[in-house]
């Protein structure tokens, strides 16, 4: 349980620092025999800053509960 608490705290800190990630995908527009046309699209994954706070709070609660036993 202690490992889970530490992981949640570290994940929460990372979520505060990095509020999202973006990545690029390549999509085919036209694929007609020897003629191929593709484009690159950038996609984003964002999360709100309070999600990091919730993760940190959950990690602290898990650590506190594991120490009581």
C-alpha positions in Angstrom: 0.0 0.0 0.0 2.9 2.4 0.7 4.1 2.0 -2.9 0.7 2.9 -4.2 0.6 6.0 -2.1 4.0 7.1 -3.2 3.1 6.5 -6.9 -0.1 8.5 -6.5 1.9 11.4 -5.0 4.5 11.4 -7.7 1.9 11.1 -10.4 0.1 14.1 -8.9 3.2 16.2 -8.8 3.9 15.3 -12.5 0.3 16.2 -13.4 0.8 19.7 -11.8 4.0 20.3 -13.8 2.8 18.9 -17.1 -0.8 19.8 -17.8 -1.1 17.8 -21.0 0.6 16.0 -23.8 0.4 16.2 -27.5 1.2 13.7 -30.2 1.1 13.5 -34.0 -0.6 10.9 -36.1 -0.4 10.3 -39.8 -3.7 9.8 -41.6 -4.2 8.7 -45.2 -6.5 11.0 -47.2 -6.2 9.4 -50.6 -5.0 5.8 -51.3 -5.6 5.2 -55.0 -3.0 2.7 -56.3 0.4 4.3 -56.7 -1.0 7.7 -55.6 -1.0 8.2 -51.9 -1.8 11.4 -50.0 -1.5 11.7 -46.3 -1.5 14.4 -43.6 -0.2 14.7 -40.1 -2.6 15.7 -37.4 -1.6 16.9 -33.9 -3.8 15.6 -31.1 -3.8 16.8 -27.5 -4.6 15.1 -24.2 -5.2 17.6 -21.4 -6.3 17.2 -17.8 -7.3 19.9 -15.3 -4.8 21.0 -12.7 -7.1 19.8 -9.8 -6.6 16.2 -11.0 -3.0 16.4 -9.8 -4.3 17.7 -6.4 -6.8 14.9 -6.2 -4.0 12.4 -6.9 -1.7 13.9 -4.3 -4.5 13.9 -1.7 -5.4 10.2 -2.5 -1.7 9.3 -2.1 -1.5 11.0 1.3 -4.7 9.2 2.4 -3.3 5.8 1.3 0.0 6.4 3.1 -1.8 7.5 6.3 -4.1 4.4 6.2 -1.1 2.0 5.6 0.8 3.4 8.6 -2.1 2.9 11.1 -2.1 -0.8 10.7 
